[in-house]
Amino acid sequence: MESASEPTAGDVATRVVLSYPEDLSRWGRFQVEKPSFRAFLRKTRDEAREGDVWEEFVGVGCCGNTLDVPLHVERVEGGPRVGEETAIEYDVREACDLRGSWRVQSEGGPSRA
């Protein structure tokens, strides 16, 4: 008999598609797309439902401001539970006047390319 706290295979999402705003800086995109950030989401989110908005802390700026990014759940394939094997993918949605906290990590700052 399975415990109530352990999801069954049918309950676990195989894929979750999140979107971030178009005006997220290159640095912000780099942060949310890292494998470690995807792993963080899988560990900290129990469920994903289409239409959910997850406000996620991405970093702290040099002036003490934080960069919080609204990630919208666009699609969920499989069940609603987020598990270790759930693939996290991203789309880009329209800009939302997101203001990053580090100028040096924004489009207006110096480029590392």
Backbone as CSV, one residue per row, in Angstrom:
resi,resn,N_x,N_y,N_z,CA_x,CA_y,CA_z,C_x,C_y,C_z
1,MET,0.855,-1.190,0.000,0.000,0.000,0.000,0.893,1.242,0.000
2,GLU,0.581,2.206,-0.878,1.371,3.429,-0.958,0.944,4.400,0.124
3,SER,1.919,5.169,0.608,1.585,6.171,1.618,0.897,7.348,0.946
4,ALA,0.075,8.066,1.676,-0.663,9.198,1.116,0.270,10.321,0.696
5,SER,1.467,10.422,1.280,2.374,11.516,0.962,3.216,11.254,-0.282
6,GLU,3.278,9.992,-0.738,4.064,9.667,-1.918,3.169,9.686,-3.144
7,PRO,3.527,10.513,-4.152,2.694,10.574,-5.352,2.841,9.300,-6.171
8,THR,1.770,8.911,-6.850,1.853,7.797,-7.776,2.371,8.327,-9.101
9,ALA,2.829,7.426,-9.954,3.393,7.833,-11.243,2.403,8.678,-12.047
10,GLY,1.109,8.370,-11.956,0.100,9.119,-12.695,-0.134,10.526,-12.175
11,ASP,0.279,10.797,-10.931,0.089,12.109,-10.329,1.211,13.086,-10.679
12,VAL,2.367,12.557,-11.097,3.550,13.385,-11.293,3.576,13.958,-12.705
13,ALA,3.846,15.258,-12.791,3.962,15.928,-14.088,5.215,15.441,-14.801
14,THR,5.074,15.127,-16.074,6.246,14.758,-16.865,6.950,16.015,-17.367
15,ARG,6.173,17.078,-17.575,6.725,18.324,-18.112,5.896,19.497,-17.624
16,VAL,6.600,20.553,-17.203,5.956,21.809,-16.820,6.605,22.913,-17.645
17,VAL,5.777,23.688,-18.332,6.277,24.816,-19.126,5.934,26.093,-18.374
18,LEU,6.973,26.832,-18.022,6.843,28.119,-17.345,7.186,29.220,-18.336
19,SER,6.695,30.421,-18.097,7.119,31.556,-18.920,7.636,32.654,-18.009
20,TYR,8.622,33.366,-18.530,9.128,34.555,-17.848,8.939,35.737,-18.784
21,PRO,8.927,36.967,-18.236,8.651,38.138,-19.065,9.803,38.452,-20.017
22,GLU,9.422,38.956,-21.163,10.375,39.318,-22.218,11.434,40.307,-21.733
23,ASP,11.083,41.147,-20.766,12.029,42.153,-20.290,12.924,41.661,-19.153
24,LEU,12.945,40.360,-18.899,13.911,39.805,-17.948,15.298,39.906,-18.588
25,SER,16.255,40.425,-17.845,17.603,40.633,-18.376,18.274,39.317,-18.752
26,ARG,19.351,39.425,-19.511,20.121,38.228,-19.873,20.603,37.515,-18.613
27,TRP,21.039,38.277,-17.616,21.497,37.680,-16.365,20.356,36.934,-15.678
28,GLY,19.173,37.559,-15.645,18.014,36.913,-15.038,17.630,35.635,-15.766
29,ARG,17.684,35.654,-17.098,17.388,34.453,-17.884,18.410,33.359,-17.597
30,PHE,19.667,33.759,-17.509,20.728,32.808,-17.184,20.444,32.142,-15.842
31,GLN,19.997,32.922,-14.864,19.726,32.385,-13.532,18.576,31.384,-13.538
32,VAL,17.445,31.733,-14.159,16.286,30.840,-14.107,16.450,29.608,-14.987
33,GLU,17.283,29.687,-16.005,17.457,28.557,-16.910,18.554,27.591,-16.472
34,LYS,19.280,27.922,-15.404,20.332,27.030,-14.912,19.731,25.723,-14.400
35,PRO,20.450,24.617,-14.595,19.968,23.339,-14.048,19.730,23.393,-12.540
36,SER,20.541,24.139,-11.814,20.367,24.213,-10.360,19.064,24.933,-9.987
37,PHE,18.652,25.931,-10.770,17.401,26.625,-10.481,16.212,25.713,-10.800
38,ARG,16.312,24.960,-11.889,15.254,23.999,-12.220,15.134,22.950,-11.112
39,ALA,16.277,22.484,-10.595,16.267,21.517,-9.493,15.630,22.143,-8.248
40,PHE,15.934,23.418,-7.998,15.336,24.146,-6.868,13.811,24.160,-6.996
41,LEU,13.313,24.442,-8.204,11.862,24.469,-8.409,11.253,23.093,-8.154
42,ARG,11.909,22.051,-8.632,11.382,20.695,-8.411,11.342,20.344,-6.934
43,LYS,12.272,20.874,-6.152,12.315,20.566,-4.716,11.370,21.435,-3.888
44,THR,11.070,22.630,-4.361,10.292,23.562,-3.547,8.830,23.699,-3.963
45,ARG,8.480,23.186,-5.114,7.093,23.260,-5.585,6.469,21.880,-5.537
46,ASP,5.364,21.765,-4.830,4.675,20.480,-4.727,3.792,20.211,-5.944
47,GLU,3.152,21.270,-6.423,2.218,21.115,-7.540,2.369,22.252,-8.529
48,ALA,1.957,21.965,-9.759,1.906,22.978,-10.822,0.555,22.859,-11.502
49,ARG,-0.119,23.962,-11.594,-1.405,23.987,-12.285,-1.387,25.153,-13.274
50,GLU,-1.887,24.883,-14.457,-1.944,25.912,-15.483,-2.614,27.161,-14.925
51,GLY,-1.974,28.310,-15.125,-2.498,29.577,-14.624,-1.859,30.032,-13.319
52,ASP,-1.170,29.128,-12.618,-0.454,29.522,-11.396,0.627,30.534,-11.736
53,VAL,0.920,31.415,-10.794,2.049,32.345,-10.920,2.948,32.122,-9.719
54,TRP,4.219,31.838,-9.999,5.202,31.618,-8.951,6.135,32.815,-8.918
55,GLU,6.136,33.559,-7.830,7.076,34.670,-7.645,8.351,34.073,-7.077
56,GLU,9.407,34.065,-7.855,10.643,33.414,-7.434,11.781,34.406,-7.275
57,PHE,12.471,34.309,-6.164,13.651,35.103,-5.873,14.795,34.589,-6.735
58,VAL,15.453,35.487,-7.451,16.546,35.089,-8.338,17.892,35.590,-7.826
59,GLY,17.939,36.755,-7.192,19.211,37.266,-6.709,19.036,38.586,-5.982
60,VAL,20.129,39.051,-5.399,20.157,40.315,-4.667,21.085,41.265,-5.397
61,GLY,20.630,42.467,-5.628,21.438,43.474,-6.310,22.437,44.136,-5.381
62,CYS,23.342,44.894,-5.980,24.408,45.531,-5.206,23.871,46.592,-4.255
63,CYS,22.679,47.072,-4.501,22.089,48.086,-3.623,21.109,47.466,-2.632
64,GLY,21.085,46.148,-2.554,20.205,45.472,-1.610,18.834,45.173,-2.162
65,ASN,18.565,45.577,-3.405,17.283,45.260,-4.019,17.270,43.797,-4.452
66,THR,16.113,43.190,-4.448,16.015,41.809,-4.895,15.412,41.754,-6.283
67,LEU,15.738,40.683,-6.996,15.108,40.427,-8.278,14.183,39.242,-8.076
68,ASP,12.894,39.522,-8.080,11.871,38.493,-7.981,11.217,38.391,-9.352
69,VAL,11.143,37.190,-9.872,10.631,36.973,-11.224,9.304,36.230,-11.151
70,PRO,8.258,36.777,-11.792,6.991,36.050,-11.857,7.052,34.997,-12.960
71,LEU,7.031,33.738,-12.566,7.000,32.631,-13.524,5.562,32.147,-13.636
72,HIS,5.020,32.160,-14.843,3.651,31.719,-15.072,3.676,30.263,-15.523
73,VAL,2.816,29.451,-14.942,2.689,28.064,-15.382,1.787,28.070,-16.615
74,GLU,2.393,27.778,-17.757,1.670,27.808,-19.030,1.033,26.456,-19.355
75,ARG,1.784,25.371,-19.135,1.281,24.032,-19.448,1.825,23.027,-18.439
76,VAL,1.010,22.030,-18.151,1.417,20.914,-17.300,1.025,19.634,-18.034
77,GLU,2.006,18.765,-18.227,1.733,17.478,-18.860,1.851,16.391,-17.804
78,GLY,0.880,15.506,-17.769,0.821,14.484,-16.733,0.024,15.026,-15.563
79,GLY,0.309,14.539,-14.373,-0.417,14.970,-13.182,0.069,16.305,-12.656
80,PRO,-0.553,16.805,-11.599,-0.208,18.121,-11.062,1.015,18.148,-10.144
81,ARG,1.461,16.988,-9.671,2.573,16.954,-8.716,3.905,17.172,-9.424
82,VAL,4.767,17.981,-8.818,6.114,18.203,-9.343,7.036,17.219,-8.654
83,GLY,7.796,16.485,-9.440,8.697,15.478,-8.891,10.105,15.633,-9.433
84,GLU,10.988,14.774,-8.967,12.398,14.834,-9.361,12.597,14.673,-10.858
85,GLU,11.724,13.940,-11.517,11.868,13.678,-12.947,11.078,14.658,-13.820
86,THR,10.374,15.590,-13.209,9.586,16.555,-13.979,10.519,17.466,-14.770
87,ALA,10.328,17.521,-16.075,11.106,18.423,-16.930,10.542,19.829,-16.784
88,ILE,11.434,20.807,-16.580,11.034,22.217,-16.483,11.533,22.908,-17.743
89,GLU,10.620,23.495,-18.500,10.977,24.219,-19.723,10.416,25.629,-19.647
90,TYR,10.944,26.506,-20.512,10.546,27.912,-20.485,10.066,28.405,-21.834
91,ASP,9.107,29.312,-21.787,8.672,30.139,-22.903,8.861,31.584,-22.459
92,VAL,8.790,32.496,-23.400,8.875,33.925,-23.097,7.512,34.539,-23.365
93,ARG,7.034,35.342,-22.426,5.750,36.027,-22.613,6.007,37.525,-22.723
94,GLU,4.974,38.297,-22.932,5.131,39.736,-23.097,5.738,40.392,-21.865
95,ALA,6.414,41.506,-22.097,7.076,42.252,-21.020,6.052,42.710,-19.983
96,CYS,6.531,42.853,-18.739,5.634,43.288,-17.660,6.267,44.399,-16.828
97,ASP,7.194,45.144,-17.425,7.888,46.239,-16.741,8.663,45.724,-15.536
98,LEU,9.327,44.582,-15.734,10.161,43.991,-14.690,11.411,44.841,-14.534
99,ARG,11.727,45.187,-13.319,12.902,46.015,-13.063,13.934,45.189,-12.309
100,GLY,15.027,44.890,-13.010,16.116,44.154,-12.391,16.878,45.055,-11.441
101,SER,17.555,44.452,-10.476,18.213,45.252,-9.455,19.672,45.555,-9.752
102,TRP,20.310,44.804,-10.620,21.725,45.054,-10.912,21.882,45.600,-12.311
103,ARG,22.245,46.850,-12.438,22.444,47.430,-13.759,23.515,46.654,-14.518
104,VAL,24.562,46.240,-13.828,25.654,45.545,-14.494,25.180,44.219,-15.104
105,GLN,24.049,43.683,-14.626,23.552,42.425,-15.155,22.338,42.632,-16.048
106,SER,22.077,43.858,-16.413,20.932,44.135,-17.272,21.415,44.410,-18.695
107,GLU,20.497,44.528,-19.596,20.837,44.793,-20.987,21.598,46.104,-21.142
108,GLY,21.337,47.071,-20.274,21.995,48.364,-20.352,23.410,48.368,-19.794
109,GLY,23.805,47.320,-19.147,25.134,47.240,-18.549,26.152,46.633,-19.484
110,PRO,27.369,46.427,-19.012,28.410,45.856,-19.859,28.091,44.424,-20.262
111,SER,28.569,44.021,-21.408,28.323,42.687,-21.923,29.536,41.792,-21.716
112,ARG,29.279,40.540,-21.422,30.381,39.575,-21.274,30.671,38.877,-22.599
113,ALA,29.881,39.136,-23.590,30.057,38.439,-24.892,31.250,38.982,-25.640
